[in-house]
């Protein structure tokens, strides 16, 4: 049960990390320009 519950959590955390990176990249691009 725990493994099944943890899988989606890790998956969504990965998505959030990707989104956070994208937001940081956009912010950095704006600062550089």
C-alpha positions as CSV (number, residue, x, y, z in Angstrom):
1,X,0.0,0.0,0.0
2,X,2.7,2.5,0.9
3,X,4.6,2.0,-2.3
4,X,1.4,2.6,-4.4
5,X,0.7,5.7,-2.3
6,X,4.3,7.0,-2.6
7,X,4.6,6.6,-6.4
8,X,2.2,9.4,-7.3
9,X,3.7,11.7,-4.7
10,X,7.1,11.3,-6.2
11,X,5.7,11.7,-9.7
12,X,3.9,15.0,-8.7
13,X,7.0,16.2,-6.9
14,X,9.0,15.6,-10.0
15,X,6.5,17.7,-12.0
16,X,6.7,20.5,-9.5
17,X,10.5,20.5,-9.7
18,X,10.3,20.7,-13.5
19,X,7.8,23.6,-13.2
20,X,10.0,25.4,-10.6
21,X,13.1,25.1,-12.8
22,X,11.1,26.5,-15.7
23,X,9.9,29.5,-13.6
24,X,13.5,30.1,-12.4
25,X,14.8,29.9,-15.9
26,X,12.2,32.5,-17.1
27,X,13.1,34.8,-14.2
28,X,16.8,34.5,-15.0
29,X,16.1,35.3,-18.6
30,X,14.2,38.4,-17.7
31,X,17.0,39.5,-15.4
32,X,19.6,39.0,-18.0
33,X,17.7,41.1,-20.5
